[in-house]
């Protein structure tokens, strides 16, 4: 709602719903003595009119809007660097950020509103239709950062050009002379993983390089996926000379698997990652990877959340920021002798 617009009152909602102000107050305060159909009608009107409880209005006027940021799993480098972008952008905007792990407790969305949240940013979290409906009833906008699944058209999201990144990574390996290139990726149905894999396949097909079924291995975006996946690849009758990994953690796992075999990187095996987290620079040798602008993505998500919280319309439901190949020391032309890879 624009700051100069008249605030909706309980009386406005009561008149529109055909109930008393006391009934609307009970719904706002989550009292139990309201009929379900009446409660649903009042909640829908509260959402339509962007109603904010008085206690929240006071908090916002003093401290600025508060955004809930939720993530699933551990606080890995990817999440940490994205959070830095969110926090920096919030500081510039005068907003506050509360960070939590994703929760699905009963009435979790209403609890967030009661705690003074104006919007939710979810980092790679999955929201079902039920979750989205609860957020809508609570009047909380949602922005998903790097969505794992194709988001509902009610959801705004921020990501990166994953297809272009996968294309650039594979083209780099092809330009070095590699033809036996494998892809170690994340979950099969993850949107970002599919885009990176399709970029890999497109580059291979454009060069007439065969994509063998055994060379494409899905998993999770974890070090263990890289470690176990690379072991399986190196055990093949004709192992790859290069591996494109779906993220930096997978790449580091693949590099460790190669080292345990006595293989040198990049002399015996080239490896490319994705994300360009701090892990890429700390790897030995430093990792060639596709840079996702993680901090910038976090900032874009925060700014989008604030606009939605203020009742503004955004130009697009999905924002994609450009990726960039960063060449370091983990890639080189392949050795002529295939025995070096066994």
C-alpha positions as CSV (number, residue, x, y, z in Angstrom):
1,X,0.0,0.0,0.0
2,X,1.4,3.4,-0.9
3,X,2.5,5.4,2.2
4,X,0.1,8.3,1.4
5,X,-2.9,6.0,1.0
6,X,-5.7,5.8,3.7
7,X,-5.1,2.7,5.9
8,X,-7.9,0.2,5.9
9,X,-9.6,-0.1,9.3
10,X,-11.4,-2.9,11.0
11,X,-14.7,-1.1,10.4
12,X,-14.0,-1.1,6.6
13,X,-13.4,-4.9,6.7
14,X,-16.5,-5.5,8.9
15,X,-18.7,-3.5,6.5
16,X,-17.4,-5.4,3.5
17,X,-17.9,-8.8,5.2
18,X,-21.3,-8.0,6.7
19,X,-20.1,-8.8,10.2
20,X,-19.4,-6.8,13.4
21,X,-16.1,-5.1,14.1
22,X,-15.7,-7.4,17.1
23,X,-15.8,-10.5,14.8
24,X,-13.1,-9.0,12.5
25,X,-11.0,-8.3,15.6
26,X,-11.3,-11.9,16.7
27,X,-10.1,-13.1,13.3
28,X,-7.1,-10.6,13.3
29,X,-6.2,-11.9,16.8
30,X,-6.7,-15.5,15.9
31,X,-9.5,-16.1,18.3
32,X,-11.2,-19.5,18.0
33,X,-14.9,-18.5,18.4
34,X,-15.5,-17.5,14.7
35,X,-17.3,-19.8,12.2
36,X,-14.9,-21.2,9.6
37,X,-16.7,-19.7,6.6
38,X,-16.9,-16.3,8.3
39,X,-13.2,-16.5,9.2
40,X,-12.3,-17.4,5.6
41,X,-14.3,-14.5,4.2
42,X,-12.8,-12.0,6.7
43,X,-9.2,-13.3,6.0
44,X,-9.7,-12.9,2.3
45,X,-10.9,-9.3,2.7
46,X,-7.9,-8.6,5.0
47,X,-5.6,-9.9,2.3
48,X,-7.4,-7.9,-0.4
49,X,-7.2,-4.7,1.5
50,X,-3.6,-5.2,2.7
51,X,-4.7,-4.7,6.3
52,X,-2.0,-4.4,8.9
53,X,-2.7,-4.8,12.6
54,X,-2.1,-1.6,14.7
55,X,0.7,-3.2,16.7
56,X,2.5,-4.0,13.4
57,X,2.0,-0.5,12.0
58,X,3.7,1.0,15.0
59,X,6.6,-1.4,14.7
60,X,7.0,-0.6,11.0
61,X,6.9,3.1,11.4
62,X,9.7,3.0,14.0
63,X,11.9,0.2,12.7
64,X,11.1,-0.2,9.0
65,X,9.6,-3.3,7.4
66,X,10.8,-6.7,8.6
67,X,11.3,-9.5,6.1
68,X,11.5,-13.2,7.0
69,X,14.3,-15.2,5.2
70,X,13.9,-18.9,5.3
71,X,16.3,-21.6,4.1
72,X,16.4,-25.4,4.2
73,X,19.3,-27.5,5.3
74,X,22.7,-26.4,6.5
75,X,24.2,-23.0,6.3
76,X,26.5,-23.8,3.3
77,X,28.6,-21.4,1.3
78,X,25.9,-20.9,-1.3
79,X,23.3,-19.9,1.4
80,X,25.8,-17.8,3.4
81,X,26.8,-15.7,0.3
82,X,23.2,-15.2,-0.7
83,X,22.3,-14.1,2.8
84,X,25.1,-11.5,2.7
85,X,23.4,-9.9,-0.4
86,X,20.0,-9.9,1.4
87,X,21.4,-8.3,4.6
88,X,23.4,-5.7,2.7
89,X,20.4,-4.7,0.6
90,X,18.2,-4.6,3.7
91,X,20.7,-2.2,5.5
92,X,20.6,0.1,2.5
93,X,16.8,0.0,2.4
94,X,16.2,0.6,6.1
95,X,14.6,-2.8,6.4
96,X,15.1,-5.6,9.0
97,X,15.8,-9.2,8.3
98,X,15.0,-12.3,10.4
99,X,16.7,-15.5,9.3
100,X,15.3,-18.9,10.1
101,X,15.1,-22.4,8.8
102,X,12.0,-23.2,6.9
103,X,9.1,-24.2,9.2
104,X,5.8,-25.8,8.5
105,X,4.2,-25.6,11.9
106,X,0.5,-25.1,12.1
107,X,-0.6,-21.5,11.2
108,X,3.1,-20.6,10.5
109,X,2.1,-17.9,8.1
110,X,-0.3,-16.2,10.5
111,X,2.4,-16.5,13.2
112,X,4.8,-14.6,10.9
113,X,2.3,-11.8,10.4
114,X,1.7,-11.7,14.2
115,X,5.5,-11.3,14.7
116,X,5.5,-8.3,12.3
117,X,6.8,-9.8,9.1
118,X,5.9,-8.1,5.8
119,X,7.1,-10.7,3.3
120,X,9.0,-14.0,3.1
121,X,12.1,-14.8,1.1
122,X,12.8,-18.5,0.6
123,X,16.2,-19.8,-0.5
124,X,15.8,-22.9,-2.6
125,X,12.8,-24.0,-0.5
126,X,9.8,-25.9,-1.9
127,X,6.3,-24.5,-1.3
128,X,3.2,-26.5,-2.1
129,X,-0.1,-25.1,-3.1
130,X,-1.2,-25.5,0.5
131,X,1.7,-23.3,1.7
132,X,1.0,-20.7,-0.9
133,X,-2.7,-20.6,0.0
134,X,-1.8,-20.0,3.7
135,X,0.6,-17.2,2.7
136,X,-2.1,-15.6,0.6
137,X,-4.6,-15.8,3.4
138,X,-2.1,-14.2,5.7
139,X,-1.4,-11.5,3.2
140,X,2.4,-12.3,3.0
141,X,4.1,-11.9,-0.3
142,X,6.7,-14.6,-1.2
143,X,9.9,-14.4,-3.2
144,X,11.8,-17.6,-3.9
145,X,15.5,-17.4,-4.5
146,X,16.9,-20.0,-7.0
147,X,13.6,-22.1,-7.0
148,X,14.1,-25.8,-7.1
149,X,10.8,-26.3,-8.9
150,X,8.8,-24.2,-11.4
151,X,7.1,-21.8,-9.2
152,X,3.3,-21.1,-9.1
153,X,2.4,-18.0,-11.1
154,X,1.5,-16.4,-7.8
155,X,5.2,-16.6,-6.7
156,X,7.9,-14.2,-7.6
157,X,11.4,-15.6,-7.9
158,X,15.0,-14.6,-8.6
159,X,17.6,-16.9,-10.3
160,X,20.5,-16.9,-12.7
161,X,21.0,-17.9,-16.4
162,X,21.7,-21.5,-15.6
163,X,21.3,-22.7,-19.2
164,X,23.9,-20.2,-20.4
165,X,26.2,-21.1,-17.5
166,X,26.0,-24.8,-18.4
167,X,26.6,-24.0,-22.0
168,X,29.7,-21.8,-21.2
169,X,31.2,-24.4,-18.9
170,X,30.9,-27.2,-21.5
171,X,32.1,-25.0,-24.3
172,X,35.2,-24.2,-22.3
173,X,36.0,-27.9,-21.9
174,X,35.3,-28.6,-25.5
175,X,37.6,-25.7,-26.6
176,X,40.4,-27.4,-24.6
177,X,40.0,-30.5,-26.7
178,X,37.8,-32.7,-24.3
179,X,35.2,-34.8,-25.9
180,X,34.5,-37.3,-23.1
181,X,32.8,-34.9,-20.7
182,X,30.6,-36.0,-17.9
183,X,27.9,-34.1,-15.9
184,X,27.5,-34.6,-12.2
185,X,24.4,-32.7,-11.1
186,X,21.8,-32.1,-8.4
187,X,18.3,-33.4,-8.1
188,X,16.8,-34.5,-11.4
189,X,13.7,-32.4,-11.1
190,X,15.4,-29.2,-9.8
191,X,14.8,-26.4,-12.3
192,X,18.4,-25.1,-12.0
193,X,19.9,-28.5,-12.4
194,X,17.8,-29.2,-15.5
195,X,18.9,-25.9,-17.1
196,X,22.6,-26.5,-16.4
197,X,22.3,-30.1,-17.8
198,X,20.5,-28.9,-20.9
199,X,23.2,-26.3,-21.4
200,X,25.8,-29.1,-21.2
201,X,23.9,-31.2,-23.7
202,X,23.4,-28.3,-26.1
203,X,27.1,-27.6,-26.2
204,X,28.0,-31.2,-26.7
205,X,25.5,-31.7,-29.5
206,X,26.6,-28.5,-31.2
207,X,30.2,-30.0,-31.4
208,X,29.0,-33.5,-32.4
209,X,30.4,-34.9,-29.1
210,X,28.3,-37.9,-27.9
211,X,26.6,-37.7,-24.6
212,X,26.8,-41.1,-23.1
213,X,24.1,-42.2,-20.6
214,X,26.7,-43.2,-18.1
215,X,28.2,-39.7,-18.2
216,X,25.1,-38.0,-16.8
217,X,24.6,-38.6,-13.1
218,X,22.1,-36.8,-10.9
219,X,22.3,-36.6,-7.2
220,X,22.2,-33.8,-4.6
221,X,24.1,-30.5,-4.5
222,X,26.6,-32.0,-2.0
223,X,30.2,-33.0,-1.7
224,X,29.2,-36.6,-1.3
225,X,27.4,-36.6,-4.6
226,X,30.7,-35.5,-6.3
227,X,32.8,-38.0,-4.4
228,X,30.6,-41.0,-5.1
229,X,29.6,-39.9,-8.6
230,X,33.2,-39.3,-9.7
231,X,34.2,-42.8,-8.3
232,X,31.6,-44.4,-10.5
233,X,32.6,-42.3,-13.6
234,X,36.3,-43.2,-13.1
235,X,35.4,-46.9,-12.9
236,X,33.9,-46.9,-16.4
237,X,35.6,-48.8,-19.2
238,X,36.1,-45.5,-20.9
239,X,36.1,-42.8,-18.1
240,X,35.6,-39.1,-18.9
241,X,38.6,-36.7,-19.3
242,X,36.6,-33.9,-17.8
243,X,33.7,-33.4,-15.4
244,X,31.3,-30.5,-15.3
245,X,29.7,-30.4,-11.8
246,X,26.4,-28.9,-10.9
247,X,27.8,-26.8,-8.1
248,X,31.2,-26.1,-6.4
249,X,30.6,-28.7,-3.6
250,X,30.0,-31.5,-6.2
251,X,33.2,-30.3,-8.0
252,X,35.3,-30.6,-4.8
253,X,34.0,-34.0,-4.1
254,X,35.0,-35.1,-7.7
255,X,38.4,-33.6,-7.2
256,X,38.9,-35.6,-4.0
257,X,37.8,-38.8,-5.7
258,X,40.4,-38.2,-8.5
259,X,43.1,-37.6,-5.9
260,X,42.4,-40.8,-4.1
261,X,43.0,-42.6,-7.4
262,X,46.4,-40.8,-7.8
263,X,45.1,-38.6,-10.6
264,X,46.3,-35.1,-11.0
265,X,44.0,-32.1,-11.7
266,X,44.0,-30.8,-14.3
267,X,46.7,-32.9,-16.0
268,X,44.7,-36.2,-15.7
269,X,41.2,-34.8,-15.1
270,X,39.6,-31.4,-15.7
271,X,36.9,-30.2,-13.4
272,X,34.4,-27.3,-13.7
273,X,32.0,-26.2,-10.9
274,X,29.1,-23.9,-10.7
275,X,28.3,-21.0,-8.2
276,X,31.8,-19.5,-7.6
277,X,31.5,-19.6,-3.8
278,X,34.5,-19.1,-1.6
279,X,35.1,-22.8,-1.9
280,X,36.2,-22.4,-5.5
281,X,39.0,-20.1,-4.7
282,X,40.2,-22.2,-1.7
283,X,40.2,-25.4,-3.7
284,X,43.6,-27.0,-4.7
285,X,44.0,-26.2,-7.5
286,X,41.6,-23.2,-7.6
287,X,38.4,-24.3,-9.3
288,X,37.3,-23.2,-12.8
289,X,33.6,-22.5,-12.2
290,X,30.5,-20.6,-13.5
291,X,29.9,-17.6,-11.3
292,X,26.4,-17.0,-10.1
293,X,26.0,-13.5,-8.8
294,X,24.8,-14.8,-5.4
295,X,25.0,-11.5,-3.5
296,X,23.3,-9.6,-6.3
297,X,20.6,-12.3,-6.4
298,X,20.0,-11.8,-2.7
299,X,19.8,-8.1,-3.1
300,X,17.3,-8.4,-5.9
301,X,15.1,-10.8,-3.8
302,X,15.1,-8.3,-0.9
303,X,14.2,-5.4,-3.1
304,X,11.4,-7.4,-4.8
305,X,10.0,-8.4,-1.4
306,X,9.9,-4.8,-0.2
307,X,8.1,-3.7,-3.3
308,X,5.5,-6.4,-2.9
309,X,5.1,-5.7,0.8
310,X,4.4,-2.1,-0.1
311,X,1.6,-3.2,-2.5
312,X,3.6,-2.3,-5.6
313,X,3.4,-4.3,-8.8
314,X,6.6,-5.8,-10.2
315,X,7.4,-6.0,-13.9
316,X,8.1,-9.7,-14.0
317,X,7.4,-12.7,-11.8
318,X,10.9,-14.1,-12.4
319,X,14.3,-12.2,-12.6
320,X,17.4,-13.9,-14.0
321,X,20.8,-12.4,-13.5
322,X,23.7,-13.2,-15.8
323,X,26.3,-16.0,-15.1
324,X,29.9,-15.8,-16.0
325,X,32.6,-18.4,-16.6
326,X,35.7,-17.9,-14.3
327,X,38.7,-19.9,-15.6
328,X,41.2,-21.0,-12.9
329,X,43.6,-23.8,-12.7
330,X,41.4,-26.9,-12.6
331,X,41.0,-27.3,-16.3
332,X,43.5,-28.0,-19.1
333,X,43.7,-29.9,-22.4
334,X,43.3,-33.7,-22.0
335,X,46.2,-36.1,-22.0
336,X,46.7,-38.1,-25.2
337,X,47.0,-41.4,-23.4
338,X,43.7,-42.7,-22.0
339,X,45.5,-45.0,-19.6
340,X,46.3,-41.9,-17.5
341,X,42.6,-41.8,-16.5
342,X,42.4,-45.3,-15.2
